[in-house]
Amino acid sequence: MTLRRGPFSKDDSNFVIQNYHHLSIEEIASEIQRDPETVQQHIRKKGLTVIKTQDEQDTHERLRVTLQAKPYWIELEKTLFEDEITYFQENWINFIIDLSEDISFAEELILADWIITRILHLRSMQAQKAALDEIMRIERELNHMRLEDMTDSSNIAQISACETQLAMSKSSVNQITANADKLFTQAEKMHKSLKTDRKERRDIKTTADTYWEYVAKLDNEQFLQDEGRNAEIMKLAAQKAKKRLMENYEFDDGEVSSVLLSDDSVLQDEGEDEDT
């Protein structure tokens, strides 16, 4: 069987996207008559992740459903192309898995913006490549024209038109490159912000004297027993101290009274004052 070469058609690409979870690389390659290595490269290019176990597949599918239930999903479907939707899904799911699904709402919004910015950066890179290809095409045409009769007025006019087009294309590349650099910088800042927020939250949770650390310890049975015993000891100690403070004490001025005021001791003192 002769293997097909060249860029993947839309049908081939869609087949890979729809079946890479369920079929092996070899099975996909056989179905679309491609070399397995080419299929693997296409999967990497699309940012897809090959799932090896049923548990991984179930986790991916559950997170995919979770993502598609997000409020911003409808807007994503309206603004992104099909392959970009797949790219967003795979990056979002893989990132969530890497975080063990421990992510706050604010962090999730940063994550979504970060992936979208990366997609826009890829668009700019693709536009840059297309513009550079166009420049190379125009330069080849110019070189060919300059080899022809330079006294021919029509040839001179074509050369002038190509030179104008070349200048415009180079200007376009400069703008695209500047935009791509700007998007890359934005993506880096978002990623850094996401890492910083997570580090601060993790540091708070792992500090020994924090509420979160205490909550985590409540899952330990021995810790619960120790805490219960300590609480009972403190209760008994408090009761003993209160009883001692309620006992009468002779002060330096000779007055005898309890150290700790209570309703009973106050009433008793008032009764003694009235008697006197």
C-alpha positions as CSV (number, residue, x, y, z in Angstrom):
1,M,0.0,0.0,0.0
2,T,1.3,3.4,-1.0
3,L,1.4,5.9,1.9
4,R,0.1,9.3,1.4
5,R,2.4,12.3,1.8
6,G,2.1,16.0,2.2
7,P,-0.1,18.1,4.5
8,F,-3.0,16.5,6.3
9,S,-6.4,17.2,4.7
10,K,-9.2,18.5,6.9
11,D,-10.8,15.0,6.9
12,D,-7.5,13.3,7.9
13,S,-7.0,15.9,10.7
14,N,-10.5,15.5,12.0
15,F,-10.2,11.7,12.0
16,V,-7.0,12.0,14.1
17,I,-8.7,14.4,16.6
18,Q,-11.8,12.2,16.9
19,N,-10.0,8.9,17.3
20,Y,-6.6,9.5,19.0
21,H,-8.1,8.7,22.4
22,H,-9.5,5.3,21.1
23,L,-7.2,4.0,18.5
24,S,-3.4,3.4,18.5
25,I,-1.1,5.5,16.3
26,E,-0.6,2.5,14.0
27,E,-4.4,2.0,13.6
28,I,-4.9,5.7,12.8
29,A,-2.0,5.6,10.3
30,S,-3.4,2.6,8.6
31,E,-6.9,4.1,8.4
32,I,-5.7,7.3,6.7
33,Q,-2.8,5.7,4.8
34,R,-0.1,7.6,6.5
35,D,3.2,6.8,8.1
36,P,2.8,6.3,11.9
37,E,5.6,8.8,12.6
38,T,3.8,11.4,10.6
39,V,0.6,10.8,12.5
40,Q,2.6,11.1,15.8
41,Q,4.1,14.4,14.6
42,H,0.6,15.7,13.7
43,I,-0.7,14.8,17.1
44,R,2.2,16.7,18.8
45,K,1.6,19.7,16.4
46,K,-2.0,19.8,17.5
47,G,-1.1,19.7,21.1
48,L,-3.0,16.5,21.7
49,T,-2.2,14.0,24.4
50,V,-2.3,10.3,23.8
51,I,-4.2,8.6,26.7
52,K,-2.8,5.2,27.7
53,T,-5.2,3.9,30.4
54,Q,-9.0,3.7,30.9
55,D,-8.7,5.8,34.0
56,E,-6.8,8.5,32.1
57,Q,-9.5,8.4,29.4
58,D,-12.3,8.7,31.9
59,T,-10.6,11.6,33.6
60,H,-10.1,13.4,30.3
61,E,-13.7,12.9,29.3
62,R,-15.0,14.0,32.7
63,L,-12.9,17.2,32.6
64,R,-13.9,17.8,29.0
65,V,-17.6,17.8,30.0
66,T,-16.7,20.0,33.0
67,L,-15.0,22.5,30.6
68,Q,-17.9,22.6,28.2
69,A,-20.2,23.5,31.1
70,K,-18.2,26.6,31.9
71,P,-19.8,30.0,31.3
72,Y,-17.1,31.0,28.9
73,W,-17.3,27.9,26.7
74,I,-20.0,29.2,24.4
75,E,-18.0,32.3,23.6
76,L,-14.9,30.2,22.9
77,E,-16.9,28.2,20.3
78,K,-17.9,31.4,18.7
79,T,-14.4,32.9,18.5
80,L,-12.0,30.0,18.0
81,F,-11.5,27.7,15.0
82,E,-12.1,24.0,15.3
83,D,-8.5,23.1,15.7
84,E,-8.0,25.9,18.2
85,I,-10.9,24.6,20.3
86,T,-9.2,21.2,20.4
87,Y,-5.9,23.0,21.4
88,F,-7.7,24.9,24.2
89,Q,-9.4,21.7,25.5
90,E,-6.2,19.7,25.6
91,N,-4.1,22.4,27.2
92,W,-6.9,23.2,29.8
93,I,-7.4,19.5,30.7
94,N,-3.7,18.7,31.0
95,F,-3.1,21.8,33.1
96,I,-5.9,20.9,35.4
97,I,-4.6,17.4,35.8
98,D,-1.1,18.7,36.5
99,L,-2.6,20.7,39.3
100,S,-4.4,17.7,40.7
101,E,-7.7,19.6,39.9
102,D,-6.8,21.9,42.8
103,I,-7.4,25.3,41.2
104,S,-9.3,28.4,42.4
105,F,-11.8,30.3,40.3
106,A,-9.4,33.3,39.9
107,E,-6.6,30.9,38.8
108,E,-8.9,29.2,36.3
109,L,-9.8,32.6,34.7
110,I,-6.0,33.3,34.3
111,L,-5.5,29.9,32.9
112,A,-8.2,30.4,30.2
113,D,-6.8,33.8,29.3
114,W,-3.3,32.3,29.1
115,I,-4.4,29.6,26.7
116,I,-6.3,32.0,24.5
117,T,-3.3,34.3,24.4
118,R,-1.1,31.4,23.3
119,I,-3.6,30.6,20.6
120,L,-3.5,34.2,19.4
121,H,0.3,34.1,19.5
122,L,0.2,30.9,17.3
123,R,-2.1,32.7,14.9
124,S,0.5,35.5,14.7
125,M,3.3,33.0,14.1
126,Q,1.3,31.4,11.3
127,A,0.6,34.8,9.7
128,Q,4.3,35.7,10.0
129,K,5.2,32.4,8.2
130,A,2.7,33.1,5.5
131,A,4.0,36.7,5.1
132,L,7.6,35.5,4.9
133,D,6.6,32.9,2.3
134,E,5.0,35.6,0.3
135,I,8.1,37.8,0.5
136,M,10.2,34.8,-0.8
137,R,7.8,34.3,-3.7
138,I,7.9,38.0,-4.7
139,E,11.7,38.1,-4.5
140,R,11.9,35.0,-6.8
141,E,9.6,36.7,-9.2
142,L,11.7,39.9,-9.1
143,N,14.9,38.0,-9.7
144,H,13.3,36.3,-12.7
145,M,12.0,39.6,-14.1
146,R,15.4,41.3,-13.7
147,L,16.9,38.7,-15.9
148,E,14.5,39.6,-18.7
149,D,14.7,42.6,-21.1
150,M,15.0,45.7,-18.9
151,T,14.1,48.0,-21.8
152,D,10.7,46.5,-22.0
153,S,8.3,49.0,-20.5
154,S,5.8,46.4,-19.4
155,N,8.5,44.4,-17.6
156,I,9.7,47.6,-15.9
157,A,6.1,48.3,-14.7
158,Q,5.8,44.7,-13.4
159,I,9.1,45.1,-11.5
160,S,7.9,48.3,-10.0
161,A,4.6,46.7,-8.9
162,C,6.5,43.8,-7.4
163,E,8.9,46.0,-5.5
164,T,5.9,48.0,-4.1
165,Q,4.3,44.7,-3.1
166,L,7.5,43.5,-1.6
167,A,7.9,46.7,0.5
168,M,4.3,46.3,1.8
169,S,4.8,42.6,2.6
170,K,8.0,43.5,4.6
171,S,6.1,46.2,6.5
172,S,3.4,43.7,7.2
173,V,5.9,41.2,8.6
174,N,7.3,43.8,10.9
175,Q,3.8,44.5,12.3
176,I,3.0,40.8,12.7
177,T,6.3,40.2,14.4
178,A,5.7,43.0,16.9
179,N,2.2,41.7,17.6
180,A,3.5,38.2,18.1
181,D,6.2,39.5,20.5
182,K,3.6,41.4,22.4
183,L,1.3,38.4,22.8
184,F,4.3,36.2,23.8
185,T,5.1,38.7,26.6
186,Q,1.5,38.8,27.7
187,A,1.4,35.0,27.9
188,E,4.6,34.9,29.9
189,K,3.2,37.4,32.4
190,M,0.0,35.5,32.7
191,H,1.9,32.2,33.3
192,K,4.1,33.9,35.9
193,S,1.0,35.4,37.6
194,L,-0.6,31.9,37.7
195,K,2.5,30.4,39.2
196,T,2.9,33.2,41.7
197,D,-0.8,32.9,42.9
198,R,-0.5,29.2,43.3
199,K,2.8,29.4,45.2
200,E,1.3,31.9,47.6
201,R,-1.8,29.8,48.1
202,R,0.4,26.7,48.6
203,D,2.7,28.5,51.0
204,I,-0.4,29.5,53.1
205,K,-1.7,26.0,53.1
206,T,1.6,24.5,54.1
207,T,2.4,26.9,57.0
208,A,2.3,24.9,60.2
209,D,0.2,27.4,62.2
210,T,-2.5,28.1,59.7
211,Y,-6.2,27.0,59.6
212,W,-5.6,25.0,56.4
213,E,-2.8,23.0,58.0
214,Y,-5.1,22.2,60.9
215,V,-8.0,21.2,58.7
216,A,-5.6,18.8,56.8
217,K,-4.6,17.2,60.1
218,L,-8.2,16.5,61.0
219,D,-8.1,13.6,58.6
220,N,-5.6,11.9,60.9
221,E,-7.3,9.6,63.5
222,Q,-4.4,9.8,65.9
223,F,-4.4,13.6,65.7
224,L,-8.1,13.6,66.5
225,Q,-7.6,11.4,69.6
226,D,-4.7,13.5,70.8
227,E,-6.7,16.7,70.3
228,G,-9.7,15.3,72.1
229,R,-7.4,14.2,75.1
230,N,-5.8,17.6,75.2
231,A,-9.1,19.4,75.1
232,E,-10.4,17.3,78.0
233,I,-7.2,18.0,80.0
234,M,-7.6,21.7,79.4
235,K,-11.3,21.5,80.5
236,L,-10.4,19.7,83.8
237,A,-7.6,22.2,84.4
238,A,-9.9,25.1,83.8
239,Q,-12.5,23.7,86.2
240,K,-9.9,23.1,88.9
241,A,-8.5,26.6,88.5
242,K,-12.0,28.1,88.7
243,K,-12.8,26.2,91.8
244,R,-9.6,27.3,93.4
245,L,-10.2,31.0,92.5
246,M,-13.8,30.7,93.9
247,E,-12.4,29.8,97.4
248,N,-12.2,32.5,100.0
249,Y,-8.8,34.2,100.2
250,E,-7.5,36.5,103.0
251,F,-6.1,39.7,101.4
252,D,-3.4,41.9,103.0
253,D,-6.0,44.2,104.5
254,G,-7.6,41.3,106.3
255,E,-10.6,41.1,104.1
256,V,-11.7,37.5,103.2
257,S,-13.3,37.0,99.8
258,S,-13.0,35.0,96.6
259,V,-10.5,36.1,94.0
260,L,-12.9,35.4,91.1
261,L,-16.1,37.4,91.0
262,S,-19.3,35.6,90.3
263,D,-23.0,36.2,90.7
264,D,-23.0,34.4,94.1
265,S,-19.9,36.1,95.4
266,V,-21.2,39.5,94.4
267,L,-24.6,38.9,96.0
268,Q,-22.9,37.7,99.1
269,D,-20.7,40.8,99.3
270,E,-23.7,43.0,98.9
271,G,-25.6,41.2,101.7
272,E,-22.7,41.6,104.0
273,D,-22.5,45.3,103.2
274,E,-26.2,45.8,104.0
275,D,-25.8,44.0,107.3
276,T,-23.0,46.4,108.3
